[in-house]
Amino acid sequence: MRPLVFLVEEPSMQVFLETYLPRCFQNLDFRCIPHEGKKDLEKSIPRKLKVWNEPLFIIARDNDGSDCVTLKQRLANLCKDAGRPDSKVRIVCQALESWYLGVPDIIAEEYQCERITTIFRKPKYKDPDTIREPDKFLCRFVPEFRKMEGAERMGKKMPVDFTKNSSHSFQVFMKTIGDIQN
């Protein structure tokens, strides 16, 4: 199997993936390259894809309220223009914290915040991918939450069975990796 290189928007995604993925895929040969935001990531895509021939790239970028289809197409075009149409583009709806909100019971357990599970029983919060600014939403219930520390904690506790997470974008992301590995 070809090694995977994840081009990610920020260091917290790197920490999460490096903590979580080895729990799910024991023989996965991967590397995460973090960037300093969206612009840095998008500027980096053509350069890295042109230089590295061997690995398969997965580009992970937050949606942050953008039009998912347009954003994904723009990033796919960057890959194609760099001669790497085989690269996978995965949009994180809306941000990494949406993936955490997909397992509110884990947040409640990790941060002793039972209230968050009550909130997620309400119909308007059933789909964590629709919550705007999920980092701010999470901090309202867990004021001590910090991106880097949270990425590591959630990476250690998130269920290995990714279908238990109610974030559709998380499920698509994980299914992509599983399909590549098989």
C-alpha positions, 0 to 999 in steps of 0.5 A: 500500500502506498503511504498516505500524506495528510495535508491539514489546515492546522496543527490540532488536526495533525495531533488528532489524526496522529493520536486517533488513526493508529488506534483504527488502522494498525498498519497505516503508513501515514504522515501529517503535514500541518499548515498555518490556516486555509491560505497556507494549505491551499498555497502548499497543495500544488508545490507538495503534490508536484514534488512527491510522487509516491504517496497518496495525498488526502487534503483535509480542510475545514468548511467554516460555512463555505459552500462544500461543493464549490470548495471541494471542486476548487481543491480538487482542481488544485490537485488535478492542475498539479498532476495528481488527480488521484488525491482525495479532498475531504471537507471537514464540516464545519471544523474539527470540533464538529467531529468531537461533537459527533460523540457528545457522550465522550465529551461529557466523560472526558470533561465531566460535562453531562449537560452536553449530552442533554443538549444533543438530544434536541433535534436542532443539534442532532447533526454536528456538521451543521453547527456554525463555529463548533469550537465556540459552541463547545467552549460554551459548555466546556470552557476549559477546552483547548484545541491542541489538548482537546485534539489529543484527548479526543483522539485517545477516546473517540470510538474506533468504530467511526459509525458511532460518530454522528458527524457525516463528514467524519464518517466519510473521512474515515471510510475514505481511509478504510477504502484506501487501506483495503 
